[in-house]
Amino acid sequence: MPQTPDPLVSLARLRAELRRLRERHSFTQQQVADAMDWSLSKLIRIEGGRNRISTNDLRVLLTHYQVEPEQQDRLLALSKDVRRSAWWDKYSDVLTREYGAYISYESVASTLRNFEITVVPGLLQTADYAAQAMESAGMEPAKIARGVELRLERQKLFARAEPPETHFIVDESVIRRVVGGPDVMREQLRHLRQLATRPTVTLQIVPFTAGLYRRHRRGYALFEFPDVESLVLYIEGAEGEMIISEPTGGKQQEYLDSFFALEEMAAGADVLKMIDDALERLD
């Protein structure tokens, strides 16, 4: 899986740069909108990432901000990346809008944190386990093979020369629940055991003995990036999927704090032993 410029992250970088340039001149959004003969809402949507900015509008805006030619070229190239196709676009038949955004952030994140309550995290699933999980979630049978193919493509990020730092926390129910029968679950547990020994993968399990904890009813993921001051939150629950990307703080920080609390709760659990015990129960 190639690491090509990602449209969503390129957009995040571009809008952050545009806000920084405006603030450097101490311009208000209204002042810039008036100078550009734009509506205030147009500039708000551009800086918020809800509207793409055209090449011509970007050139004029950068000139207004007195940006040097070299930096203008860099930002114009960034705006082209925003319109670039991503490798997962070919899976549009099995992608929701939110899932596509999730993969977009996952593909370029420097740090990924993921908590799951009932299922093995997608990046750690075997093909057979993934197929069972998708069937249980109600995916159309004709689309499951494509869904599994996409999930396995995502997992290629572990094989990169510089893979992201990944932190996974699961409830003990995840390794105790037999998905797809003993053979499928046995393969999945062995796969988890192998992944848990990788230097860039941290796997923790919250044992049943830890009791209840905050946000114990939904899975979520948090993404950090190497050169973007942004923390992206993905929440999955009975009401559907939701991504919160702007601004950093608020909900993102609440979930990050919850994740850190879970790390402490799971710190004393021997992951490899817990997996081995789960394997023994299948024999």
Disulfide bonds with the S-S distance in Angstrom:
none
